[in-house]
């Protein structure tokens, strides 16, 4: 009976430590603002030379429907 109790204690402590490490690793990962976009539509320019996803800083540019780049005026730029 003592051997079974010690064995259960060792297995419990070991598995508790293992899952605790995995939990803290999961909780410490910071989500990038564009993680959803990276997963749904990974453009080739997002990858570095090694093929790893570059999670640097990115800028999103949205154009209004009907925008004509030939009629560009620098004063149209806003900091939204």
Beta strands, then each sheet from edge to edge (+ up, - down):
end
